[in-house]
Amino acid sequence: MEIGQYPGSGCSKEHQKIYQEWFALADSDGDGRITGPDAIKFFGMSKLSRPDLKQVWAIADSRRQGYLGFSEFVAAMQLVSLAQAGNEITQDSLKRDDLSSLNPPVMEGLDALLAKSKHVVKRVDPEIDGFPQEQSPITNKWFSSKSSKKIPLTAVTSVIDGLKKLYIEKLKPLEVTYKFNDFVSPLLTSSDFDAKPMVMLLGQYSTGKTTFIKHLLKTSYPGAHIGPEPTTDRFVVVMSGPDERTIPGNTIAVQADMPFSGLTTFGTAFLSKFECSQMRHPLLEHITFVDTPGVLSGEKQRTQRSYDFTGVTSWFAAKCDLILLLFDPHKLDISDEFKRVIGSLRGHDDKIRVVLNKADQIDTQQLMRVYGALMWSLGKVLNTPEVSRVYIGSFNDKPVNESAVGPLGKELFEREQDDLLSDLKDIPKKACDRRINEFVKRARAAKIHAYIIGHLKKEMPTMMGKAKAQQRLTDNLQDEFLKVQREYHLPAGDFPYVEHFKEVLSGYNFDKFEKVKPKMIQAVDDMLGYDIPELLKNFRNPYE
């Protein structure tokens, strides 16, 4: 299956109509999602064994969202049909050529249920409902509502909805109280949870970032510029849209259904260098790409940018599912700005993949030396004991230059490209797991932040010498971090950068900070220790 091809996409119009009726019947609450209990009732009519149904659900819900949309439901029905015909169900079953001619499965007692049902069949347009919905209207109200009423658990029909509920009830109050949004990351909105997985490309100018995206899309995108000089001078988000167009940064940052509202904190200077490029493309239905300006080197990096470049890359790094660092065999030096950018990716090491692009421009002997030099340079910047995975290849639409690399090199490049593509292919499947991972990371960071702010407030005198005390605390911030770490037994690696924290602190009066509120901290601990595991248990494979 290519990236962008979706399970259940091979289905005739006639069968689609049948599945629409079945879907409407199986979807008991009419929210466009078939959850575990719905599936147990409906799939039971197929009379397949429990292990077979467990496999059907696992393949259809490959993203582990905890529910099936229309397109996944069609895939599940096709798998049931194959199983009833005596075929073994595997991940490759949905790649078969005969899926469109495959008859719907035999569901015992279904015709009688359909005849009895007075259910109004809602037309499911596969062009719209063929993919999971952008966001459910109920969850939107949660973010805009000013009432403090608890959201009932029954309103939750997916893992992502559950995370939204926990964020609003337990994590957001802590973030607001201790100004987490000013220090670390803006408050989350509904669109942050519903956004498609993102892949960010970073590298010095002319390392092939824009060409790489074009190579994957097999076409150019609106506003793409390619050339040997620094051509991409802005952050461009390439995403799915109804037509081909570019949208300016100021417009995109204020759209409620887009996950970019947090970028307004970087000001107009940045937003004028930010744009969104939209087009219809099957791959963009699943992945959004972030093309970045070439990182500057040499004299050029002395010309300061008008916005906080590393701050922006750090913001995107937290939202992205994969970060590709692109290098060119002729540009292996890691400039000061690139060093700062790589430093800003701290905490996201698991997302970083290194790509040595344009590797067919040099012969095998030179490639060996270049690879060694690149690993040596990276070793000085990425302070990890593990060796980073480096993909070697030439990611463009031209055939590999066999005269330079020889037949062995050509085979190596093709295998490396396949490895990187399979990494990209897994992104939509792992998107839900990544959301949970990022959410837990954020909750831990917010807890540590609350402890730090509470500690600074506690250290302030009640009457005289407040200004001096604040100056002393700011100057000795590293020691204060150590005190907090020892007092609450926290891991040192989870603490924020001292310099950045100091910078933000300078604009605050410590006396106005809140004390540590054990109840709020306890709510976040309960969420991490009980609520999230319970949520995952509720939305796991219903046949487990």
N, C-alpha and C positions, 0 to 999 in steps of 0.2 A: 504494500500500500504506500503510495507516494505521500509526502507531507501534504496536508491539505485535503487528501481524499478522506471522506468520512464514512464510518461503518453504515451500512444500509443504504448507500447512495445508488446501488444498482437495483432498481425496482421499477416495474412497469407502472404506467398510469392507472391501469385497471386494478392492479394489486394494491396500489397506493390508496385508492378509494376504499377498498375493503379494510385496509389497516387503519384508515381514519375512523371508521365506524367502531372497530375493535378498541382503538385507543381511547375514544370518547367514553366507551363503556367501562374500560379498565380504570380510567382516571376518575376515581370515586368523588373527589372534591372539585373536579373541573379546573385545576390550576395548571394544566399542561405538563404535569410531572407524575410519573408512576413510581411510587415509593415501594419499599420492601413489602409491606402488608398488602398493597394493591396487587403486586406481582405474584405473591404466594397464592392469592385467590384465583387470579386469571390464568397464570401459567400452569396451575394444577390441572386445568382442563385438558392439557396436552398428554397427560398420563405418563410423562417421562419420569425417570428415576430422579431422586434428589441430587445425586452426584452430577447427573447430566444438566439439571437445571442450575446447579451451582456454577458449572462451567459456562453455561449460556449467559448468566448474569455477569460473571467476571469479564467476559469478552465484550458484551454490549456496553457495560458501564466501565469502559477502559480508563476513564478519567477519575474513577472513584468519587463521583459526586454524591452517590447515595440515592440517585433516582435516574429514571430513563425519560428523556425527552422523546418527541415523535420519531426522530431519525434513529435513535438508539433502540426504540421499541421495534421499528421495522427490522433492524439488524437482529434483535433477539428472536423475532418471529421466523426470520430466515434460518437462523441457527436451529430453532426448534424443528423446522421442516426438514433440515438436513439430518438431525438426530433421529427423527421418526423414520427416515428412509434407511437408517442403519449406518450412517456415516459417523466417523469419529469427529468430535468437535475440537478444533484447535484454533490458535490465533490466525492461522492462514485460511480458515474456512471462508472468511468474508472477501477473500481475494479471487474466489472462483469466477470464471467467465459466465457460468450458467445461472447466476443469481437472479437476473431479471426475468428469466423464464420459470423460475422455481415457484411451484404452487404454494399458496398459504397452507400452514399446517392444519391438521385435523384437531379441532378443539371440541371435546365432548360436551354437549349441552349448551354450546354457545349460541346456536341458532334460536333455541327456545328463549334464551335470555334476551337476545336482540329483539325478538318479536314482542316479548313482554315489556321491555324497557320503553318508558315514555321519554327517555333521555333525549333532549334536543341535541342533535349531532352538530357540534361546532365545526365549521370547516377549518381544517388544518392545512394551511398553505405550505407545502414543503419548501418553497423559496424562502418563507419567513421562519416557519417552525422547524425547518430541517436542521437547525442548529439550536443549541440551548439558548434561551432568551437572554437578552442583555441584562435585564434586571426585573425582579418581580415587583409589581406596584405596591404590594403590602410593605415590603422591606424599605421602600423609599420613604413611606410615611414615618417609619421608625426614626429616621434621621432628621426629618423636618419637624416632627411633633414636639411641642414644648411640654406636654404632660409628662409627669413622672410615673405614669401607670406602668406596671410591669407588663412585658409582652408575654402572652401565654405561650407555653411550649408547643401547643397545637398549631401555632402559626408557622412553625419551622418545618420545612419539607426538604431541606438539603443541608449538607455540612456547612456550606457558605452562609446560608441563612442563620444557622446556629451560631457561627462566629460573629455575624453582625449583631445578633441578640446579646451575646456575651460582651461584645465590645461596648455597646450602648449602656448595658446595665452595670458592668463591673469595672471595665478598664478605662472608659472615657472619663468617668467622674474623677479618677485618680490623676489622669493626664491633665485635666482642666485645673484641678486644685493646685498642682505643682508646676504648672506652666511648661509641661513637657513639649508642647507644640512650638514654643519659642526656642528651646534649647536643642532639641533633637530632631523631631519630625512633625510636620503639620498633622492636625487631627484627621482621622480617616473619614471618608464619605462613603455612601453606598456604592458609587462607581469604582472606588478603590478595590472593593471586594469582587465586583463583577467584571473587572477589566480582563481582557484576553492576556495570555502570557506574553511577556516582552523579551526581546533579545536586543542587547545593546552592543554596538561595534565601536571599539576604541582603537586608536593607533595614530601614528604621526601622519602628516599629509602624504597623499599619493601611495598609501600602502594597499589600496584596493578595497576600501570599506563599501563605497557606493556600488562598485562593480560586483562585489560579493552579493549584495542584496539583489541586484539586477540578475545575477547568475541564478539565484534561488527562485526568483519570480519568473525567470525566462522572458522578461520584458522590462522596459524602463518604467519608472514611476514619475508622476507629475513633479516637476521642479528639480529633477536629478541633474547634476552637472558633473562631468568627469574630465580630468585633465592632469598633466604632470605637476602643475602648480597647485597651491592650496585652493581648491574650488569650493568645497562645502564649507561655507563660513557660518553655518548655523546648525542648531540641533533640529533634525527633521524626523518626525514620527511618521512612519509609513504604516497605514492601517486600512482596514476594510471600510468601504463607504459606498453609497448608492451610485455615485458617478466620479469621474476623474476630476479632481480639483485640489488646490492647495488652500489651506485656511491659515490666516495669520495667528501668531502666538497669543496676542491679547484676546482674540475671539475665543480660541480653543480653551484658554485658561479659565474662562468664566462659564463654560458650558457644564451644566450639572451632570450630564450623562457621560462626561469624559473624566478620566482619573488624573487630570493635570492641574486641578485648582491649587494644589500645594506649591506650584511653581511661581505663583504671584508674589511669594516672599522674596524672590530674587530681583524683583523690580522691573521697570519698563525697559531698562538697558538690556536685560536678558530676553524679555518677551519679544523684543523687536528682532532678536536673533534666533527665534524659535518658530517653527511652523509645522503644520500637520499636512501630510500628503495622503489623500484618500483615493482609492480605486477599487473596483470590483475584482477580486482574485480569490480562487479557492484556498490558497495558502494563508492569505490574510484573514480568512474566517477564523483561523486558529491561532495565529501568531502575529504580534505587532513588532515591527523593527524600529530601532532607534539609531539613526545615522548621526554621527557626531562630527564637529569640525576637527580637522587634523590637529593633533597636539603639536605645538610649536617647538622648534629646536633652534640652536645657534642664536644669532643676533635677534631673530624675530621674537623670541620669547621674552625679550626685554621690553618689547612694546606691550605694556599691560593691557589685558582685555578689560572691557568696560563693566564686566560682571564677574561674579565668583565662579569661575569655570570648574574648579575642583568641587565646590559646593553643589553645583548642578549635577556633575557626574555621580557624586555620592548619593544625591536624591534619587537619581534614576537607578543606581545600583541596588538600592533598597527595594525598588519596585520590580526590577527585572528578574527573569528566571534564568537567564544565561548571559554572561558577559564575554564577548570575544575580543581578545587583545591581538590585533593584527600587526605583524612585522614584515618588513621587506628585506631581502638579503643584502641590499645596499644601504639600509638604514637601521643598523643594529644598535647604534648609540642610544641610550635612554636619557633623554634630556631632563633638565630639572623639572620642567612642567610635567613631563610624562611620569617622573618619579613621584611627584605630588599627587597626580591622578591615580596612580597605582596604589599609593598610600591611602587615598580616600576610599578605596575599595575594602579596607579592613573590615573583617567580620563577614565578608561575602566570598571568601576564598573558594568555597564549594561551587560557586557559580562560574568561576573564571576558567576559560579555555584559551590556550595560546595557539595562534595560527601563524605559521611561517608561510606567507603567501608569495606568489610569483617565483616559486622555487625552481621553475624550469628555465629561468634566465641564466642559471649557472650550471657547470658540469658537476658530476658526482663527487669528485675530490673537493671542489670548492664548497659544495653543499655540506660535506662532512665537517669542514672547518667552520662554516657559518653556523651550523647547528650547535657545535661546541661553544662558539663565541656567544650565541644567544642564551644558552643555558647558564653560562658564566655571568652574563649581564643580569639575567633574571634572578639568579641566586643572591645577588647583592641587593636587589630591590624587594623581592618577595621573601620576607623573613619566615619561611616555613621549612621544617625539616624534610617535608615530602617533595618529591620531584614533580614539577608541573607537567601535565600532559601537553605535548606540543604536536599539533597536526601540521604535516608538511604537504603542500600542494600548490596548485595554481588555480585559484577559484575564479575563473572567467569563462566566457563562452568559446574561447579558442581551443583547438586541440593541443594536447601537451606537446611541447617542443622536444620530440624524441631525439633529435640530432644532438642536443646538449646533455640530456639525462640518460639516454640509452633505453633499451627495452626493460631492464630491471627497474630503473627509475620510474618509467611510465606505470609499471605494475604497482610500485610502492605508492605513487601519487593517487592512483585509482582506489586503492585499498584505504588510504588515509581519508580521501574524500567520502567514501562510503561510511567510514567510522564517524566522521563529523556529521554527516547527514542523518545517521541513525540517532546521534545525540540530539539533533534538532527535532527529529521525528517523535522522540520520547517526551518533548516539552509539554504538549497538550495533555498527555496522559498523566504527567506528574504535577500538573498545575494545581490541583486541589491539595495535594500533599505539601507543595511549596507554600501555598497560602497559609496552611496550618503552621508550618515551620516558621514563616515570617511573623505570624501572629504571636506565637509563643516567644520568639526572640524579642518582639516589641514589648510584650507584657513584662519580661524580665528586665529590659532596659528601663521601662517606666517605673518599676519597683525600686531599682537602684537609684534612679533619678530622685524619687520621692524621699528616699533615705538621706541622700546628699543635701537636698533643699531643707529638709527637717533638721538635719544636723547643723547646718549653717545658721538657721534661725535660733536653735538652742544655744549656740555659742555666743550670740549677741547679748551685751549687757542690757539690763532693764532700764537703766537711767542714763548715766553719763558715758561719754567716750565712744559713742556708737560709730562715728566715722572712722576713728582709729582702729576699732575692732574689725570693722568691715575690710579696711585696707590690709590688716594683718592676716585675716582669713584668706583674702584673695591672693596675697603674696605667697602664703604657705599652703596653697590648695592641694598640692601633692600629699602633704602630711595629713591634711583633713580627710582626703580620700582614704588614706591608710587607716585612720581612726574608724571611719565608717565601715571599712572592709572587716576590721577586727571585731568591731562591736556586733555586727549582724552576720558574721561568718559568710561573707560574699566572695565569689571568685574574682581575682584581680583582673582577669582578661575581659570581664564584662563592663568595666568602668569606662566612661567616655574619655576622649582626649583632653588632657589638662589645659592645653593652650586654647583650644576652641571654647571650652567651658568658661575659662577666665574671660575671654573676649565677650561672651554673651552676658556674663555676670556683671560686667562693668556698667551695664545700663539699668541695674536693679538696686533697690534698697532692701537689704537682707531683713530689715525689721518688718517688712510687709509680707515676708514669706510665711507659709503655714507650717505649724509643727507637724511631726509625724503622727498620722492618724491610724492607729493599729487596726481599726475596723476596716478601713479602705484597703490596707495592705492584705488583711486576712481574706477579703473578698477576692482579690487577685490570686492569692495562694489557693483558695478553694477552687477558683476557675481552672488554674493550671493542674491542680491535683485531682479534681473530681469532675468538674463540668465538661472539660474538653475530652477526657477519656470516655465519659458517658456518651457524649455527642457522637464520637467516632464509633462507639459500640452500636448505637441506634441506627447508624447509616452504613454499617458494613454489609457484606453480601448476605441477603436474608436467608440463604440456604446453608450458611456456615453453622 
